Amino acid sequence: MRALKLISALVAIGLVLGAVASRSWGQATRERAPTIRIYSVPGVNATGFVLTHVRLSENAYVFVVETDLDGQIQVLHPDFPGISVKISARRPAPLPNFFGGFGQSRMGGPRYLGSRGAVIALASSAPFNLDLISSGGDWNISAIRRLIDGRLPEAGMDALASYLGAKGEPIGRDFMWFGGR
């Protein structure tokens, strides 16, 4: 009789532990964000165009935006706001070339000495909520500007990741300066 009670108790404990474990596994979130690195392709570029690539630690959704020397903002990836595509981690992914700017202020005069542009890159295992920064099938540059304008790239990355990332999803981040004097 004692053996039967002991076996029943062990089975009950096993069922309870199994239920707790399966519930926690179903709610597990990623602990680490995909690593993303953005870099400029080396070489002399007299045209003022910036050539960049991203490298990922794993296949991930990517969002990349740049602010040029003139303060203009351009989304480099994805091409359109309604399309989320994972980039493969197998090899570096080239981004569209872009003009780095002249270094003129919006008022027409030169910007402060040492002006630089920045490229901000985010990576996630879950798609970004790009609807938040789009309007009528195009990028809403004003919404993006509110998140990154007047901030250092680190703060801009944090603002974009918090705004666009899926809730609870860790976001990989990197940035690159260009055009410094």
trRosetta pair geometry for C-beta under 8 A, 3 or more apart (Angstrom, degrees):
i j d omega theta_ij theta_ji phi_ij phi_ji
1 4 5.7 -53 -152 33 34 113
1 5 6.6 32 151 -16 65 104
2 5 5.8 -56 -150 37 34 110
2 6 6.2 34 153 -20 67 108
3 6 5.6 -53 -146 37 31 114
3 7 6.3 31 155 -18 65 106
4 7 5.9 -53 -146 37 29 109
4 8 6.3 31 153 -20 63 107
5 8 5.6 -54 -147 37 31 113
5 9 6.3 32 154 -20 65 105
6 9 5.8 -53 -147 35 29 110
6 10 6.4 28 155 -17 64 107
7 10 5.8 -55 -147 38 31 110
7 11 6.3 32 154 -19 65 106
8 11 5.8 -55 -148 37 29 111
8 12 6.3 30 154 -19 64 107
9 12 5.7 -55 -149 36 31 112
9 13 6.3 30 154 -18 65 105
10 13 5.7 -52 -146 37 32 110
10 14 6.3 35 153 -21 64 106
11 14 5.6 -55 -148 37 31 114
11 15 6.4 32 154 -19 65 104
12 15 5.8 -53 -149 34 31 111
12 16 6.5 29 154 -17 65 105
13 16 5.8 -55 -148 38 32 110
13 17 6.2 28 155 -15 66 109
14 17 5.9 -57 -143 41 29 108
14 18 6.1 30 157 -21 64 109
15 18 5.7 -55 -145 37 29 112
15 19 6.4 29 157 -20 64 105
16 19 5.9 -55 -150 35 29 109
16 20 6.4 26 154 -16 64 107
17 20 5.8 -55 -145 38 32 109
17 21 6.1 30 157 -18 66 109
18 21 5.8 -56 -142 39 29 110
18 22 6.2 23 161 -15 65 109
19 22 6.1 -56 -143 39 27 105
19 23 6.3 27 157 -19 62 109
20 23 5.9 -59 -149 36 28 111
20 24 6.4 20 157 -13 64 109
21 24 6.0 -60 -147 40 29 105
21 25 6.2 29 155 -20 66 107
22 25 5.6 -51 -142 36 33 112
22 26 6.4 36 157 -22 64 105
23 26 6.0 -56 -152 33 29 111
23 27 6.7 8 156 -3 62 112
24 27 6.0 -69 -147 47 33 100
24 28 6.8 62 150 -60 64 85
25 28 5.6 -23 -154 -19 37 119
29 168 5.0 -94 -128 153 157 115
29 169 7.1 -131 -167 -90 112 49
30 33 7.3 104 123 -83 125 41
30 125 5.8 119 -39 26 160 146
30 169 6.6 41 41 -142 115 65
30 170 5.7 -114 101 25 105 105
31 170 7.1 24 147 -16 19 145
32 170 6.2 -117 166 82 15 158
33 123 6.9 123 164 86 99 88
33 124 7.2 -51 -148 -105 95 56
33 125 7.9 -149 -143 -13 53 93
33 169 8.0 92 -106 153 88 69
33 170 3.6 -125 -63 131 87 101
33 171 5.4 -9 -130 84 139 9
33 172 4.1 174 137 -56 111 68
33 173 7.7 16 122 -9 156 71
34 56 5.8 -1 164 -164 121 101
34 57 5.5 -173 -165 54 70 94
34 58 5.0 -118 -121 53 106 93
34 59 8.0 -99 -118 80 148 26
34 60 3.9 -144 62 -73 170 147
34 89 7.9 -130 -160 -82 121 125
34 123 4.3 -94 85 130 111 122
34 124 6.9 -170 25 -97 111 10
34 125 6.1 140 -30 -55 111 78
34 172 4.6 -87 82 -15 61 138
35 56 6.9 144 82 -159 60 48
35 57 3.8 67 42 -21 97 126
35 58 7.9 91 30 8 72 78
35 123 7.4 14 99 62 12 146
35 172 5.3 -177 -110 -136 19 137
36 54 5.8 -18 -167 -168 98 113
36 55 7.4 149 -157 76 49 47
36 56 5.6 -15 -102 -101 71 73
36 57 7.7 -99 -58 0 41 83
36 60 7.1 -110 -70 76 106 147
36 62 6.8 137 -119 -118 141 103
36 121 5.2 -138 135 126 133 115
36 122 7.0 125 35 -179 158 12
36 123 3.8 155 -48 -16 126 129
36 172 4.4 128 0 122 93 122
36 173 7.0 33 53 -76 110 4
36 174 5.1 -140 99 7 85 116
37 54 6.8 149 77 -157 48 59
37 55 4.7 -12 58 56 102 96
37 56 8.0 -162 22 -70 71 32
37 174 5.5 158 -117 -106 34 173
38 52 5.9 8 -176 -177 95 121
38 53 7.4 171 -149 86 55 41
38 54 5.2 -27 -96 -98 72 80
38 64 7.0 137 -102 -125 137 121
38 119 5.6 -137 145 108 148 119
38 121 4.2 150 -47 -7 129 143
38 174 5.0 166 10 105 90 117
38 175 6.9 -9 51 -132 128 15
38 176 4.8 -120 104 -17 105 120
39 52 6.8 161 85 -149 31 76
39 53 6.0 -19 63 60 80 84
39 54 8.0 143 18 -97 67 35
39 55 7.5 4 12 1 110 106
39 176 6.4 162 -104 -96 32 146
40 50 6.3 -75 -122 -167 110 90
40 51 6.4 94 -163 74 71 64
40 52 5.6 -48 -99 -95 54 73
40 176 6.4 165 -33 166 89 145
40 178 6.3 123 -74 -98 139 114
41 51 4.0 -46 35 109 116 116
41 52 6.9 -148 -13 -88 82 20
41 53 6.3 82 -62 -13 93 106
43 51 7.7 3 51 45 112 139
45 48 7.3 -155 131 -11 97 11
45 49 5.9 -108 174 63 129 72
45 50 7.4 141 97 -95 160 35
45 51 6.7 179 -80 -3 151 105
48 99 5.6 29 117 -153 104 79
48 100 5.2 -130 176 38 77 97
48 101 7.6 -151 176 44 119 25
48 102 7.8 -5 -148 -82 152 55
49 97 4.7 23 173 171 123 114
49 98 6.6 156 -152 80 76 22
49 99 5.7 -50 -97 -92 67 51
49 100 6.9 172 -122 -15 15 86
50 66 7.5 170 71 -147 143 159
50 97 6.8 163 72 -157 44 66
50 98 5.6 -19 50 64 94 77
50 99 7.7 112 6 -152 82 7
50 100 4.9 100 -35 -69 109 100
50 117 7.5 -127 -40 83 156 138
50 119 7.5 -166 131 -49 145 129
50 178 5.2 36 -117 174 139 167
50 179 7.7 -73 -73 -41 123 99
51 94 7.6 -34 -173 -149 87 102
51 97 5.4 -23 -93 -106 70 94
52 64 7.9 -175 108 178 137 147
52 76 7.3 -2 66 -174 127 165
52 94 7.7 132 92 -156 46 58
52 95 4.7 -12 83 45 94 121
52 119 5.9 165 -101 -141 168 177
52 176 6.9 166 -124 60 126 152
53 92 4.2 27 165 169 135 118
53 93 6.2 151 -162 73 78 40
53 94 5.2 -45 -100 -98 86 50
53 95 6.5 -173 -97 0 29 83
54 62 6.2 135 100 -148 166 151
54 64 6.7 -136 -52 -71 137 140
54 77 7.8 -94 0 29 140 155
54 87 6.9 47 86 121 122 163
54 92 6.9 159 77 -159 32 73
54 93 5.2 -18 60 59 86 97
54 95 6.5 71 -14 -44 95 110
54 121 5.7 168 -107 -150 125 152
54 123 7.9 160 173 -68 135 117
55 89 7.7 70 -179 -150 61 67
55 92 4.9 -45 -79 -102 89 79
55 93 7.5 166 -82 15 39 74
56 59 6.9 93 113 -98 144 19
56 60 5.2 -164 -152 25 142 111
56 62 7.3 -110 -72 -72 128 121
56 87 6.1 139 -14 96 144 105
56 88 7.7 173 52 118 127 27
56 89 4.2 -101 91 -104 97 85
56 93 7.6 21 -8 1 104 117
56 123 5.9 158 -119 -131 107 152
56 172 7.8 124 -134 79 83 160
57 89 6.2 -30 108 -140 16 137
57 172 7.6 180 20 -103 110 158
58 89 5.0 -69 -138 -43 12 154
58 125 7.6 -1 100 -92 124 97
59 86 4.9 41 168 164 100 125
59 87 6.9 -174 -149 84 62 42
59 88 5.6 -24 -104 -119 93 43
59 89 5.3 -106 -56 -11 49 96
60 86 6.2 164 89 -147 9 87
60 87 6.4 -20 65 51 63 84
60 89 7.3 66 0 -62 86 102
60 123 4.2 49 125 -174 148 102
60 124 6.1 140 -172 60 103 25
60 125 6.0 -67 -120 -80 84 47
60 172 7.0 1 179 28 169 129
61 84 5.5 -7 -135 -175 126 104
61 85 7.4 137 -122 77 75 27
61 86 5.7 -63 -70 -95 59 64
61 87 7.7 117 -122 6 19 80
61 123 7.0 148 75 -156 48 53
61 124 5.0 -28 62 66 100 83
61 125 7.3 97 13 -167 91 4
61 126 6.9 -58 20 99 135 25
61 127 5.1 156 -93 -109 165 47
61 128 5.9 -167 132 -13 130 84
62 77 5.4 4 108 116 106 130
62 78 7.6 126 80 -55 75 74
62 87 5.0 0 -4 3 129 129
62 93 7.6 172 20 73 166 151
62 121 6.7 -19 -165 -166 101 93
62 122 6.9 152 -155 82 51 56
62 123 5.3 -16 -99 -100 75 75
63 75 7.6 -51 -167 -151 81 104
63 77 6.7 -164 -135 97 26 77
63 78 7.3 -49 -105 -8 63 73
63 121 7.4 159 85 -154 50 47
63 122 4.6 -4 57 56 94 107
63 128 5.2 23 -44 -21 132 166
63 130 7.4 179 -102 -89 124 101
63 160 7.1 -156 106 162 133 126
63 164 6.3 -19 7 127 171 159
64 75 7.2 118 85 -168 56 61
64 76 4.3 -48 103 65 108 107
64 77 4.3 44 31 38 105 96
64 95 5.9 -80 95 -118 158 143
64 119 6.5 5 -174 -180 100 99
64 120 7.0 171 -149 87 53 51
64 121 4.6 -6 -104 -105 91 79
64 122 7.5 -166 -72 24 49 64
65 73 6.4 3 178 -171 110 97
65 74 7.1 169 -156 88 66 39
65 75 5.1 -37 -102 -106 84 60
65 76 6.6 -178 -96 9 25 82
65 119 7.5 173 90 -153 36 57
65 120 5.4 -9 61 57 83 98
65 144 6.2 -161 -143 -168 157 135
65 148 7.0 -172 103 -13 135 164
65 160 7.3 -166 24 -109 132 154
66 73 7.2 167 87 -148 47 51
66 74 5.5 -11 58 60 92 86
66 76 5.9 59 -11 -34 104 117
66 98 6.0 158 60 74 152 158
66 117 6.4 34 177 163 99 115
66 118 6.9 -174 -147 95 64 44
66 119 4.5 -24 -98 -101 94 75
66 120 7.4 174 -86 17 41 67
67 71 6.5 -14 -175 -143 100 36
67 72 7.2 161 -153 78 55 37
67 73 5.4 -21 -98 -95 74 75
67 117 5.7 -165 97 -154 60 78
67 118 5.4 14 49 50 97 82
67 148 6.5 -159 -46 125 132 126
67 149 7.5 153 -115 -96 144 64
68 71 7.1 -51 70 19 68 17
68 72 4.9 -2 37 55 111 89
68 73 7.9 -155 6 -75 77 28
68 74 7.3 36 -28 7 105 108
68 98 7.2 -131 -77 137 116 115
68 99 6.8 18 -122 103 151 68
68 100 5.5 161 -146 -175 99 35
68 101 3.5 142 148 -36 113 119
68 117 4.6 -23 -143 -113 33 138
68 179 7.7 63 -165 0 67 159
69 100 5.7 49 -11 148 108 80
69 101 3.3 -169 47 87 84 123
69 102 6.4 -153 90 61 122 27
69 103 4.2 -47 156 -77 131 59
69 104 7.7 77 119 17 96 49
69 111 6.9 -157 171 25 82 142
69 115 5.5 96 -153 122 86 115
69 116 7.1 -64 -102 -156 80 13
69 117 4.9 -74 -51 -48 59 103
69 179 5.0 -103 -67 134 117 157
70 101 3.9 -160 -6 -151 88 122
70 102 5.9 44 -64 40 114 75
70 103 6.9 -84 -67 -45 67 10
70 104 5.3 9 -113 57 100 75
70 105 7.7 179 -146 -105 64 11
70 106 7.5 111 174 -71 81 60
70 111 7.8 -163 -109 -33 41 128
71 101 7.9 113 9 -130 42 155
71 105 7.5 43 -8 -145 129 48
71 106 6.0 -53 56 -51 145 99
71 149 7.5 52 -161 -130 99 103
72 101 6.5 170 27 -90 105 116
73 141 5.3 152 76 -155 115 102
73 144 5.6 175 150 104 150 124
73 145 5.8 -148 -9 -76 152 83
73 148 7.3 129 -114 68 132 126
73 149 7.8 -81 -56 -69 131 96
74 98 5.8 173 78 -136 149 145
75 78 7.6 -7 149 59 119 43
75 81 8.0 62 84 -73 171 80
75 139 5.0 -178 1 -97 134 156
75 144 7.2 -139 -63 -90 100 163
76 95 4.6 27 161 -178 128 124
76 96 5.6 -159 -151 43 82 91
76 98 6.6 -95 -94 -32 107 134
76 119 7.2 2 -1 -144 147 110
77 87 7.8 18 172 -57 149 133
77 95 5.8 -99 -32 -125 115 100
77 96 7.8 163 -57 5 79 91
78 81 7.5 146 74 -92 105 22
78 83 5.2 -148 151 88 148 90
78 84 6.6 -138 -28 -105 152 37
78 85 6.0 120 -112 24 126 95
78 130 7.4 -45 37 -94 116 159
79 83 6.8 0 56 60 85 132
80 83 5.0 64 69 14 95 109
80 137 7.4 -20 -169 180 111 75
81 130 4.6 -176 -164 147 77 119
81 131 7.2 117 158 -86 114 38
81 133 6.9 -154 -124 88 125 76
81 134 3.4 132 157 -88 166 138
81 137 7.0 177 50 -166 109 32
81 138 6.9 99 2 168 123 10
81 139 5.7 158 -55 -80 115 61
82 130 7.2 -151 -75 92 23 127
82 134 7.2 154 -51 173 68 173
82 137 6.6 -26 -25 -132 124 70
84 127 3.9 50 159 -138 166 115
84 128 6.5 177 -114 39 121 72
84 130 6.7 -177 -69 -5 98 127
87 93 4.9 -51 -166 -47 129 164
88 91 7.1 22 103 32 108 68
88 93 7.3 137 54 -69 70 114
100 117 5.5 -156 -160 15 83 150
100 178 5.8 -114 -125 120 124 121
100 179 4.8 161 170 -66 133 130
101 104 7.5 -139 172 26 96 73
101 117 6.1 141 21 -65 124 131
101 179 7.0 20 56 -125 94 172
103 110 6.1 12 126 -149 96 82
103 111 5.4 -119 179 30 70 105
103 115 5.2 143 -141 69 92 132
103 179 7.1 -167 -71 164 102 126
103 181 7.9 50 -118 -37 152 126
104 108 6.4 -25 179 -157 117 25
104 109 7.0 158 -156 89 77 18
104 110 6.3 -67 -110 -102 54 41
104 111 6.7 140 -174 -25 7 87
105 108 6.8 -27 72 35 80 26
105 109 5.3 0 33 66 114 70
105 110 6.9 56 -11 122 90 12
105 111 4.9 135 -64 -80 81 74
111 115 4.0 55 100 -64 129 152
112 115 5.9 126 66 -59 66 92
113 181 6.3 -96 -172 78 71 132
114 180 6.3 3 -160 -157 64 84
114 181 5.5 -118 -92 56 39 89
115 179 7.3 -27 108 120 75 110
115 180 7.8 -164 90 -118 31 51
115 181 7.2 34 40 5 59 109
116 177 4.8 -6 166 -165 140 106
116 178 6.7 145 -170 67 87 33
116 179 5.5 155 -138 77 57 81
116 180 4.3 -7 -90 -78 114 79
117 177 7.3 133 76 -163 46 55
117 178 5.0 -27 68 66 96 88
117 179 4.9 53 13 30 96 129
118 153 4.5 -149 -174 -78 149 120
118 156 7.5 123 105 47 142 150
118 175 5.6 0 -175 -178 108 116
118 176 6.9 155 -155 79 61 44
118 177 5.7 -33 -98 -102 76 54
118 178 7.3 165 -90 18 27 76
119 175 6.4 164 83 -156 53 64
119 176 4.7 -4 52 54 102 95
119 178 6.9 43 -14 -8 101 116
120 148 6.8 -137 -1 -122 155 142
120 153 5.6 -173 -84 -155 98 95
120 156 5.5 -109 -82 111 155 116
120 157 5.3 -162 -154 -81 115 80
120 160 6.5 125 134 16 140 154
120 173 7.7 -25 -169 -159 86 89
120 174 8.0 161 -156 89 46 45
120 175 4.9 -18 -103 -103 61 99
121 173 7.2 146 86 -155 61 43
121 174 5.0 -12 62 64 106 87
121 175 6.9 176 18 -84 74 45
121 176 7.9 31 -5 -2 111 97
122 128 7.2 87 102 -83 129 135
122 157 6.8 159 -76 -152 94 83
122 160 6.0 -139 -43 115 143 119
122 161 5.6 179 -125 -86 131 85
122 164 7.1 114 92 76 164 130
122 165 7.5 -124 176 -70 138 100
122 171 5.4 -17 -163 179 104 115
122 172 6.8 138 -165 78 48 60
122 173 5.8 -11 -106 -99 68 69
123 171 6.9 146 68 -168 45 63
123 172 3.8 -14 59 59 102 115
123 173 7.8 -150 23 -59 76 33
124 127 7.3 148 93 -102 119 4
124 128 6.2 127 34 -63 140 80
124 165 5.8 174 -93 -128 146 91
124 166 6.8 141 173 14 142 97
124 169 5.6 57 -158 140 114 128
124 170 7.8 173 -124 92 78 45
124 171 5.1 -31 -80 -112 98 77
124 172 7.2 -164 -64 20 46 79
125 169 6.6 -145 52 -159 86 114
126 165 7.6 90 72 -167 106 70
126 166 3.9 -35 102 8 143 148
126 169 4.6 -100 27 -110 125 159
127 130 7.9 -71 164 -9 97 97
127 166 7.2 82 66 -49 52 117
128 164 4.3 6 -165 159 108 109
128 165 6.5 -48 -118 -89 78 41
128 166 7.6 -125 -108 -32 34 76
129 132 5.2 55 119 -10 100 112
129 164 5.5 -164 51 -156 74 55
129 165 7.7 -35 10 48 93 7
129 166 7.1 130 -33 -78 97 60
130 133 6.2 -69 -163 50 56 90
130 134 5.8 46 144 -22 83 120
130 164 6.9 35 -80 -146 49 112
131 134 5.7 -71 -134 42 34 107
132 143 7.0 -172 142 163 69 145
132 163 6.2 -165 124 159 151 96
132 164 6.3 -153 54 -98 130 68
133 139 6.4 -5 137 -154 92 75
133 140 5.3 -147 -178 51 50 95
133 143 4.7 -165 -127 100 69 126
133 144 5.3 70 -156 -63 127 85
133 147 7.9 -54 -97 -1 125 141
133 163 7.8 81 -49 128 109 125
133 164 6.9 -30 -8 -88 122 112
134 137 7.0 15 172 -117 117 7
134 138 6.6 161 -156 81 83 28
134 139 6.0 -61 -106 -108 71 35
134 140 5.7 175 -122 -10 11 93
135 138 6.4 -32 70 65 65 77
135 139 8.0 16 26 136 75 16
135 140 4.2 81 -7 -76 107 109
135 143 7.7 143 -29 -10 112 128
139 144 6.8 -2 172 -20 109 134
140 143 4.1 42 109 12 114 116
140 144 6.8 150 93 -13 64 84
141 144 5.5 -55 -148 41 39 111
141 145 6.0 47 151 -27 69 104
142 145 5.5 -50 -144 33 30 116
142 146 6.7 37 154 -24 62 99
143 146 5.9 -48 -154 27 32 113
143 147 7.1 25 150 -14 60 106
144 147 5.8 -63 -160 37 36 110
144 148 6.4 -13 162 16 73 112
144 160 7.9 24 -142 -102 78 107
145 148 6.7 -83 -137 53 26 80
145 149 4.5 21 -176 -29 74 127
146 149 6.9 -18 -80 26 16 107
147 156 6.6 95 132 -149 79 73
147 159 4.4 173 -170 128 86 122
147 160 5.5 101 149 -73 138 70
147 163 5.9 -88 -114 7 136 157
148 151 5.8 -112 -163 48 43 112
148 153 8.0 15 -156 -119 107 49
148 156 3.6 52 -130 -139 88 118
148 159 6.6 -171 -73 69 59 129
148 160 6.6 12 -64 -49 106 109
151 155 4.0 -118 -178 88 119 118
151 156 4.7 153 90 -55 120 81
151 159 6.9 109 48 -3 174 137
152 155 5.1 87 57 12 76 101
152 156 7.0 -143 96 -5 36 92
153 156 5.3 -57 -142 41 36 115
153 157 6.1 42 157 -26 69 100
153 175 3.7 138 158 179 140 169
153 177 7.5 -133 -19 -69 146 75
154 157 5.8 -50 -151 30 28 112
154 158 6.7 27 151 -16 61 105
154 175 7.1 -119 -65 14 51 141
155 158 5.6 -52 -150 36 35 113
155 159 6.3 35 153 -19 67 105
156 159 5.7 -54 -145 37 32 110
156 160 6.2 28 158 -15 66 108
156 175 7.7 92 68 -92 110 143
157 160 6.0 -59 -147 41 27 107
157 161 6.0 26 158 -19 65 111
157 173 4.3 93 176 -159 134 130
157 174 7.8 144 -115 30 146 13
157 175 6.0 -118 -54 -46 125 115
158 161 5.9 -56 -142 38 27 110
158 162 6.2 24 160 -16 63 109
158 173 7.6 5 -65 -107 53 166
159 162 6.1 -58 -146 38 26 108
159 163 6.1 17 159 -13 63 116
160 163 5.9 -66 -143 43 27 107
160 164 5.6 -8 174 9 69 119
161 164 6.7 -66 -124 51 19 88
161 165 5.0 18 -178 -25 62 128
161 171 4.0 -178 -147 79 114 154
161 173 6.1 -62 -58 -74 139 120
162 165 6.6 -34 -100 31 12 108
165 169 5.4 -150 173 73 101 102
165 171 4.6 -95 -95 -59 142 130
166 169 4.0 55 70 0 94 136
177 180 5.8 27 147 -38 124 116
